[in-house]
Amino acid sequence: MRGLRAGVAALLVLAGCGGGDEPRAAADYGEALFRDARLSPSEYNPFSCATCHVTTPAAPAGRIDSGHTLYNVAARPSWWGGNETRLLDAVNFCYVNFMRGVTKLGADEPRSRALYEYLSRISPDAQAPALPFTVVKDIQDVPRGDATRGEAVYRAACQGCHGATHTGEGRLTNQASVLPEVTRDYDEAFPGIPHAQVVIEKVRHGPFFGVGGNMPLYGTEALSDADLGALLTYLGL
């Protein structure tokens, strides 16, 4: 995808820019796309890239994201725990699976070029290490923890999308379930499976393995089993 630096002139019309500094103009357009849920054409997509990723070297206190920071992302040799070796493929994994994009972004699309210019701008180093992303293969119950810690985890990791517990006030979209009340529906949707196990499955595997929805998954680097156990306690599970 580094080759996308060529041909950015096509972006200037879309960005409403013109003149000499084409990469800068493209990067500005890419930043706007990064922060806009309308990057995806789906009317049901509430997510922008910025929903799950910060662009600073580390996340601010009180924020737990499913995705790593994108600072230096263009300088990494691989993404998604080594499963993607092209940056565009890593972007498309999110775009299709979580943002409800119907088809993948093409390498020659103006949006792809603009996003690359922006991600390059927030990647100041020539090389940066790949970041681990450990997916829990087999879902198991986790020891419960302290409810006070669980409340802090909820506010940092869950509230931005799901809103306040019991009411959903402030949630990102009406499609986001209200916690923990949604578990009342699990007996019908997932008969015979403990409610806590369904929540663990959703956290660890996202929309995959028949759970549904489009919630991004949390690897163990983002959310430890200890934090997950505390969260379950706070939710009364």
C-alpha positions in Angstrom: 0.0 0.0 0.0 3.0 2.3 0.2 2.7 2.7 -3.5 -0.5 4.6 -3.0 1.5 7.8 -2.6 1.4 7.9 -6.4 -1.7 9.3 -8.0 -3.1 11.4 -5.1 -4.0 14.2 -7.4 -7.4 12.6 -7.9 -8.2 13.3 -4.3 -8.0 17.0 -4.6 -11.3 17.4 -6.3 -13.0 15.2 -3.6 -11.2 17.0 -0.8 -12.1 20.4 -2.3 -8.4 21.3 -2.5 -6.0 22.2 -5.2 -2.5 23.5 -5.7 0.9 22.2 -4.7 0.8 20.1 -1.5 -1.1 17.1 -2.7 -0.1 14.6 0.0 -1.1 17.1 2.7 -4.4 17.8 1.1 -5.0 14.0 0.7 -4.1 13.4 4.3 -6.5 16.1 5.5 -9.3 14.3 3.5 -8.1 11.0 4.9 -8.4 12.3 8.5 -12.0 13.4 7.8 -12.8 9.9 6.5 -11.1 8.4 9.5 -13.5 10.3 11.8 -16.6 9.8 9.8 -19.0 6.8 10.0 -20.0 7.7 6.4 -16.8 6.1 5.2 -19.1 3.1 5.0 -22.1 3.4 2.7 -24.3 1.5 5.1 -27.0 3.5 6.8 -26.8 1.0 9.7 -23.1 1.6 10.4 -22.4 3.7 13.5 -18.7 3.2 13.6 -15.9 5.4 12.3 -12.2 4.3 12.5 -11.9 6.7 15.4 -14.5 4.8 17.4 -12.1 2.0 18.1 -8.6 3.5 17.5 -6.7 6.5 18.9 -3.9 8.1 17.0 -1.7 9.0 19.9 1.2 6.8 21.1 -1.0 5.5 23.9 -4.7 5.6 24.7 -5.7 8.3 27.3 -6.6 7.2 30.8 -10.1 5.9 31.1 -10.3 4.5 27.5 -10.1 0.8 26.6 -10.4 0.2 22.8 -10.7 -3.1 21.0 -8.2 -1.8 18.5 -4.6 -0.7 19.0 -3.5 2.8 18.6 -2.8 3.7 15.0 0.2 5.8 15.8 3.0 4.5 13.6 0.5 2.0 12.0 1.9 2.5 8.4 5.4 1.7 9.7 4.5 -1.8 11.0 5.3 -4.9 9.1 2.0 -6.6 9.8 -1.4 -6.1 11.5 -4.1 -8.1 13.2 -1.6 -10.1 15.1 0.4 -11.0 11.9 -2.6 -12.2 10.0 -2.6 -9.3 7.6 0.5 -8.2 5.8 -1.0 -5.4 3.7 -2.3 -2.4 5.4 -5.2 -2.1 3.1 -6.3 -5.6 3.9 -6.1 -4.8 7.6 -8.3 -1.7 7.0 -10.8 -3.8 4.9 -11.1 -6.4 7.7 -12.7 -3.7 9.8 -14.5 -2.0 7.0 -16.3 -5.2 5.9 -16.8 -7.0 9.2 -17.6 -4.1 11.6 -18.5 -1.1 9.5 -20.9 -3.1 7.2 -19.0 -2.1 4.0 -20.5 -4.2 1.2 -17.3 -4.5 -0.9 -13.7 -3.9 0.1 -12.0 -0.6 -0.5 -9.9 -0.9 -3.7 -6.2 0.1 -3.8 -6.9 2.7 -6.4 -9.9 4.3 -4.8 -9.5 7.9 -3.7 -10.7 7.0 -0.2 -8.0 4.3 0.1 -5.3 6.7 -1.0 -6.5 9.4 1.3 -6.6 7.1 4.3 -3.1 5.9 3.5 -1.8 9.5 3.4 -3.4 10.2 6.8 -2.1 7.0 8.4 1.4 7.8 7.0 1.2 11.3 8.5 0.6 9.8 12.0 3.4 7.3 11.4 6.6 9.3 12.0 9.0 6.4 12.3 10.5 4.6 9.4 9.9 1.2 11.1 7.8 0.2 14.0 7.1 -3.2 15.6 4.0 -5.2 14.9 1.6 -5.2 17.8 0.2 -8.4 19.3 -3.4 -9.3 19.0 -4.3 -12.5 20.8 -7.7 -13.9 20.1 -9.0 -16.4 22.7 -9.7 -19.5 20.7 -11.9 -21.5 23.1 -14.3 -19.5 25.3 -14.3 -20.4 28.9 -15.7 -18.8 32.0 -13.5 -16.4 33.9 -13.1 -15.8 37.6 -15.3 -12.9 38.8 -13.7 -9.8 40.1 -14.4 -6.6 42.0 -17.6 -4.7 40.9 -15.9 -1.3 41.4 -13.2 -2.3 39.0 -15.9 -3.7 36.7 -17.7 -0.3 36.6 -14.5 1.4 35.6 -14.0 -1.2 32.8 -17.5 -0.7 31.6 -17.0 3.1 31.4 -13.7 2.7 29.6 -14.6 -0.1 27.2 -18.4 -0.4 26.8 -20.2 2.8 27.6 -19.1 4.6 24.5 -21.1 2.3 22.3 -23.7 0.8 24.7 -24.4 3.9 26.8 -25.3 3.8 30.5 -26.3 0.5 32.1 -30.0 -0.3 32.4 -31.0 2.7 30.2 -28.6 2.9 27.3 -28.6 6.6 27.6 -25.8 8.1 25.4 -25.3 5.0 23.4 -23.7 5.3 20.0 -26.7 3.9 18.1 -30.2 2.4 19.0 -28.9 -0.8 17.6 -26.4 -1.1 20.5 -27.9 -3.4 23.1 -28.7 -2.1 26.6 -26.7 -3.9 29.2 -27.3 -6.0 31.2 -31.0 -6.0 30.2 -30.3 -7.6 26.8 -29.4 -10.8 28.6 -33.1 -11.4 29.2 -33.4 -12.3 25.6 -30.5 -14.8 25.7 -32.7 -17.8 26.8 -34.5 -17.6 23.5 -31.6 -16.6 21.3 -29.1 -18.9 22.9 -31.1 -21.6 24.7 -29.2 -23.6 27.4 -26.1 -21.3 27.4 -25.4 -19.3 30.5 -25.8 -15.6 30.0 -22.3 -14.8 31.1 -20.9 -17.2 28.5 -22.8 -15.4 25.7 -21.3 -12.0 26.9 -17.8 -13.5 27.0 -18.3 -14.9 23.5 -19.4 -11.5 22.2 -16.4 -9.8 23.8 -13.8 -12.3 22.7 -15.2 -13.2 19.2 -17.3 -10.2 18.2 -19.8 -11.0 15.5 -18.2 -14.3 14.5 -19.1 -17.9 15.3 -22.8 -17.3 15.0 -23.1 -14.7 17.8 -24.2 -12.0 15.4 -24.1 -8.2 15.6 -21.1 -6.3 14.5 -19.3 -5.6 17.7 -15.5 -5.5 17.3 -13.7 -8.3 19.3 -11.4 -7.6 22.3 -8.1 -9.5 22.3 -6.4 -10.2 25.6 -4.0 -7.3 25.2 -6.9 -4.9 25.1 -9.0 -6.6 27.8 -7.6 -9.0 30.3 -9.5 -11.9 31.8 -9.3 -10.1 35.1 -10.9 -7.0 33.7 -13.5 -9.2 31.9 -14.3 -11.0 35.2 -14.7 -7.7 37.0 -17.0 -6.4 34.2 -19.2 -9.5 34.6 -19.5 -8.9 38.3 -20.6 -5.3 37.7 -23.2 -6.5 35.2 -24.6 -9.0 37.7 -23.4 -12.0 35.7 
